[in-house]
Amino acid sequence: MFKPSRFLPHLSAGDCPVLTPLSEQLSAHLKTQLGQRVRAMTGATGDARDFLQPAGDPGLFGPDSAAWQVHAHFVAMMTGGLSSLMLQALHPRALAAVWDHSSFRTQLQARLGRTALFVATTTYGGTAAALQTLERVNRIHAHIRGTLPDGTPYVANDPELIRWVHLGETTSFLRAYQDLSLQPLPPDRQDQYFAEMAQIGQRLGAHDLPLTRHQALTQLQAFRPELRVDERTRETIALIEHYPCMPLDRPLVSLIVRAAFQMLPDWALQMLGRERRCPLEQAAVRTALQGMGASLAWAFADTGVAARARQRMAPGFAASAFRAAESSPST
C-alpha cells in the first residue's frame, strides 16, 4: 500500500518533533490529490458526507453485507463497470435503450458517474435515499421506448432487459472484486452477494433473479441466443477502449480497460473477436491494479462513501480502526 511515510524512511517521531504534523500534512495532500484524480476520471459529482445521515440507518444491506464489502473497492468497481458495459452492448435491445436515450457516446464519464452514484446510494445510503433512487430510475425507465434499426420494438422497463443488465453488472462486479481485491469472498459470501443484489433488481422490475453465483452465471449464458455484435456494439467497445481521461490518468485507465476485457466470459470475448491475454500479462495487470486498489483504500479510508456509511452506523468511529483494505471514494 502506498503511504507517505515512505518518503521519509530515515525519520521517526522521536527523531524530529515536526515529523508527525509534516507527515499528516503530506498525507492529507496526497489523499486530496488522489481524490481529485478519481473524481476527474469517473465523472463523480456527489458528496460522500451525504452518507453520514441518518445516524444508525443500515440502509438496504448494512455493514456486514457482502454488497458493502464488494462495492467499496473502487478499482474493481470501475473495472467491473466497464466490463458490464461491454456485456450490455451485446444485447441489441439493451444497447438501443442507452444508444437512443442517453449521451453516453459523448459523455461516457458522466454516464458512469451517474451509475456510480446509483450503486453508492442503493448500497450505502440510508433506506429512504436508496428507495427514492430506485423509484426515480423506475420513473425514467417507464418513458424509454423505441425501435431497433430493423423495426423491433423495445421498452426500458422490460423485466427481461432489466434482468440482463442486472446479471451483467453483478457478475462483472463480483468477478472484478475476486480478481483485484486482497480479500476475495469465500463461496458462501459470493452467493450472499447475489442474494442481496437480487433485492435491487426486483425493485427495478426484474423477475426470477439468481440467488447464487452458479445461478447467475447460468442465467447469463442463457441469454446468448439473443446476443449479437453489430456496428453499434463495435462503436461502444471502441469508445470504452479509448475511455476519455486526462493524460495523467491514462496509465491507470489503460490497465483498467485491459482488465475489463479479461473479466468477460470466454464466449463474450469470442463474440467480440478478442483473445484472452497470456497468464503472465494477466498476472502483471492484476498485480498493478491490486496495488493501486490498496493505495486508493488508504486515500479514502476516512472520507469515502463506504467509510462515511460506517461512520453513520457507529458515531465516533475512528478511521484508523477501520480495516481499509478496500474503501470507495466519494462519489
C-alpha positions in Angstrom: 0.0 0.0 0.0 1.2 3.5 -0.8 2.0 5.5 2.3 3.6 8.9 2.6 5.9 7.6 5.3 7.9 6.0 2.5 9.1 9.4 1.5 10.8 9.8 4.9 12.2 6.4 5.8 15.1 7.7 7.8 13.0 9.7 10.3 10.7 8.9 13.2 8.6 10.9 15.5 11.3 10.6 18.1 14.0 11.9 15.7 12.1 15.0 14.7 9.3 16.7 16.6 7.8 18.2 13.4 7.6 14.8 11.7 4.1 14.0 12.8 2.4 17.2 11.6 4.6 17.1 8.5 3.5 13.6 7.7 -0.1 14.4 8.4 0.1 17.4 6.0 1.7 15.3 3.3 -0.7 12.5 3.9 -3.7 14.9 3.6 -2.3 16.5 0.5 -1.8 13.1 -1.2 -5.2 11.9 -0.3 -6.7 15.1 -1.7 -4.8 14.7 -4.9 -5.9 11.1 -5.3 -9.5 12.0 -4.6 -9.4 14.7 -7.3 -7.9 12.4 -9.8 -10.5 9.7 -9.2 -13.4 12.2 -9.4 -12.0 13.5 -12.7 -11.5 10.0 -14.1 -15.1 8.8 -13.2 -17.2 11.9 -13.6 -18.3 11.7 -10.0 -20.3 14.6 -8.7 -21.8 13.7 -5.3 -20.6 14.3 -1.8 -19.7 11.3 0.5 -20.7 13.4 3.5 -24.4 12.8 2.4 -23.9 9.2 3.6 -23.4 10.3 7.2 -27.1 10.6 7.7 -29.5 9.4 9.1 -27.4 8.1 12.0 -27.9 4.4 12.7 -29.8 3.6 9.5 -28.3 0.5 7.9 -29.9 1.1 4.5 -31.0 -1.8 2.4 -28.0 -4.1 3.3 -26.0 -2.9 6.3 -22.3 -3.0 7.2 -22.0 -6.8 7.5 -23.3 -7.4 4.0 -21.3 -8.7 1.0 -22.5 -5.8 -1.0 -20.8 -3.3 1.3 -17.6 -5.2 1.0 -17.6 -5.7 -2.8 -18.8 -2.2 -3.7 -16.2 -0.5 -1.6 -13.3 -1.5 -3.9 -13.0 1.4 -6.4 -10.7 -0.3 -8.9 -12.8 -3.4 -9.0 -16.0 -1.5 -9.4 -14.6 0.6 -12.3 -13.2 -2.4 -14.0 -16.4 -4.4 -13.5 -18.4 -1.4 -14.6 -16.6 -1.2 -17.9 -16.8 -4.9 -18.4 -20.5 -4.9 -17.7 -21.0 -2.2 -20.4 -19.2 -4.4 -22.8 -21.6 -7.2 -22.0 -24.6 -5.0 -22.2 -23.5 -3.9 -25.7 -24.0 -7.4 -26.9 -27.8 -7.2 -26.4 -29.3 -5.1 -29.2 -32.4 -4.0 -27.3 -30.5 -3.2 -24.1 -27.9 -1.2 -26.1 -30.6 0.6 -28.1 -32.2 1.9 -24.9 -29.0 3.8 -24.0 -28.0 4.5 -27.6 -31.2 6.3 -28.3 -31.9 7.9 -25.0 -28.6 8.9 -23.4 -25.5 10.9 -24.2 -23.1 8.1 -23.3 -21.3 8.3 -26.7 -20.2 11.9 -26.0 -20.3 11.9 -22.2 -19.2 8.4 -21.1 -17.7 9.7 -17.8 -21.0 11.4 -16.9 -22.8 8.2 -17.6 -20.5 6.2 -15.4 -20.7 8.9 -12.7 -24.5 8.5 -12.6 -24.2 4.8 -12.4 -21.6 5.0 -9.7 -23.9 7.3 -7.7 -26.8 4.9 -8.1 -24.7 2.0 -6.9 -23.4 4.0 -4.0 -26.8 5.3 -2.9 -28.6 1.9 -3.1 -25.7 0.2 -1.4 -24.5 2.7 1.3 -27.3 5.3 1.5 -30.0 5.4 4.2 -33.1 3.4 3.5 -35.2 6.4 2.3 -32.5 7.6 0.0 -32.0 4.2 -1.5 -35.7 3.7 -2.2 -36.1 7.2 -3.6 -33.2 6.5 -6.0 -34.8 3.2 -7.2 -38.2 4.9 -7.7 -36.5 7.7 -9.7 -34.9 5.1 -12.0 -38.2 3.3 -12.5 -39.9 6.6 -13.5 -37.2 7.2 -16.1 -37.4 3.7 -17.5 -41.1 3.9 -17.8 -40.7 6.6 -20.5 -37.9 5.0 -22.5 -39.1 3.1 -25.6 -38.3 2.8 -29.2 -37.4 0.5 -32.1 -34.2 -1.1 -33.4 -33.0 -0.3 -36.9 -34.8 -3.5 -38.1 -38.1 -2.3 -36.5 -38.0 -4.5 -33.4 -39.6 -2.6 -30.5 -38.1 -2.2 -27.1 -39.0 -0.7 -23.7 -36.5 0.0 -21.0 -38.7 -1.4 -18.2 -39.0 -4.8 -19.9 -38.3 -7.3 -17.0 -36.1 -9.4 -19.2 -33.9 -6.5 -20.2 -33.6 -5.4 -16.6 -32.6 -8.9 -15.7 -29.9 -8.9 -18.4 -28.4 -5.7 -17.2 -28.6 -6.9 -13.6 -26.8 -10.1 -14.5 -24.1 -8.3 -16.4 -23.4 -5.9 -13.6 -23.4 -8.3 -10.7 -21.3 -11.0 -12.3 -18.9 -8.3 -13.6 -18.6 -6.5 -10.3 -18.0 -9.7 -8.3 -15.6 -11.2 -10.8 -13.5 -8.0 -10.8 -13.6 -7.9 -7.0 -12.5 -11.5 -6.7 -9.6 -10.9 -9.1 -8.4 -7.5 -7.9 -9.2 -7.5 -4.2 -6.8 -8.6 -1.5 -9.7 -10.0 0.4 -11.8 -12.2 -2.1 -15.0 -13.6 -0.9 -15.4 -17.3 0.0 -18.1 -19.2 -1.9 -20.9 -18.6 0.7 -20.3 -14.9 0.7 -20.3 -14.8 -3.1 -23.8 -16.4 -3.0 -24.8 -13.9 -0.4 -23.8 -11.1 -2.7 -26.1 -12.3 -5.4 -29.0 -12.9 -2.9 -28.5 -9.3 -1.6 -28.3 -7.7 -5.1 -31.5 -9.5 -6.2 -33.3 -7.1 -3.9 -32.2 -4.2 -6.2 -33.1 -6.0 -9.4 -36.5 -6.9 -8.1 -37.3 -3.3 -7.1 -36.4 -2.3 -10.6 -38.8 -4.8 -12.1 -36.8 -7.9 -12.9 -38.1 -11.4 -12.1 -36.5 -14.7 -11.3 -33.2 -13.3 -10.4 -30.3 -15.5 -9.3 -29.6 -16.1 -5.6 -26.2 -17.8 -6.1 -23.2 -17.4 -8.2 -23.9 -20.5 -10.1 -27.4 -19.4 -10.9 -26.1 -16.0 -12.1 -23.6 -17.5 -14.5 -26.1 -20.0 -15.8 -28.7 -17.3 -16.4 -26.1 -15.0 -18.1 -25.2 -17.7 -20.5 -28.8 -18.5 -21.3 -29.1 -15.0 -23.0 -26.5 -16.0 -25.7 -29.1 -16.7 -28.4 -30.3 -13.1 -28.1 -26.9 -11.5 -28.3 -25.0 -10.2 -31.4 -22.2 -7.9 -32.5 -23.2 -5.1 -34.9 -21.9 -1.7 -35.7 -23.4 -0.2 -32.6 -21.6 -2.8 -30.5 -18.3 -2.2 -32.1 -18.6 1.6 -31.7 -19.4 1.1 -28.0 -16.4 -1.2 -27.4 -14.2 1.3 -29.2 -15.5 4.1 -27.0 -14.6 2.1 -23.9 -11.2 1.2 -25.2 -10.5 4.9 -25.7 -12.0 5.9 -22.4 -11.7 9.7 -22.2 -9.4 10.9 -19.4 -6.6 13.3 -18.6 -3.1 12.3 -19.7 -2.0 11.9 -16.1 -4.7 9.2 -15.7 -4.1 7.3 -18.9 -1.7 4.6 -17.5 -4.2 3.6 -14.8 -7.2 3.8 -17.2 -5.4 1.7 -19.7 -4.8 -1.0 -17.1 -8.4 -0.9 -16.0 -9.7 -1.3 -19.6 -7.3 -4.2 -20.3 -8.5 -5.9 -17.1 -12.2 -5.2 -18.1 -11.8 -7.3 -21.2 -10.3 -10.1 -19.1 -13.3 -10.1 -16.8 -15.6 -11.1 -19.7 -16.7 -14.7 -20.1 -14.8 -16.7 -22.8 -17.9 -16.7 -25.1 -18.2 -12.9 -24.9 -14.5 -12.4 -25.8 -15.0 -14.7 -28.8 -18.1 -12.7 -29.9 -16.0 -9.6 -29.8 -13.2 -11.2 -31.7 -10.8 -10.9 -28.8 -8.3 -13.3 -27.3 -7.6 -13.9 -23.6 -4.2 -12.5 -22.7 -1.4 -14.8 -21.7 -1.3 -15.7 -18.0 1.9 -13.6 -17.4 0.3 -10.4 -18.8 -2.9 -11.1 -16.8 -0.9 -11.5 -13.6 1.1 -8.3 -14.2 -2.1 -6.3 -14.8 -3.8 -7.8 -11.8 -0.8 -7.1 -9.5 -0.6 -3.5 -10.6 -4.3 -2.9 -10.1 -4.2 -4.6 -6.7 -1.5 -2.2 -5.6 -3.5 0.8 -6.9 -6.6 -0.5 -5.1 -4.7 -0.7 -1.9 -3.4 2.9 -2.4 -6.8 4.2 -3.0 -8.2 2.3 0.0 -5.7 4.2 2.1 -6.7 7.5 0.5 -10.4 7.0 1.1 -10.3 5.2 4.4 -11.9 8.1 6.3 -13.6 10.1 3.5 -15.0 7.6 1.0 -18.6 6.6 0.7 -18.1 3.2 2.5 -16.2 4.9 5.3 -18.9 7.6 5.7 -21.6 4.9 5.8 -19.7 3.0 8.5 -19.4 6.2 10.5 -23.1 6.7 10.2 -23.6 3.3 11.8 -21.1 3.9 14.6 -20.8 7.6 15.8 -17.3 8.3 17.0 -15.9 5.7 14.6 -12.1 6.1 14.3 -10.9 5.8 10.7 -7.7 4.3 11.9 -9.6 1.4 13.4 -11.4 0.6 10.1 -9.7 -2.2 8.2 -9.5 -0.2 5.0 -8.2 -2.9 2.6 -10.9 -1.5 0.3 -12.7 1.8 0.6 -14.6 3.5 -2.2 -14.0 7.2 -3.0 -16.6 9.9 -2.6 -18.9 9.9 -5.5 
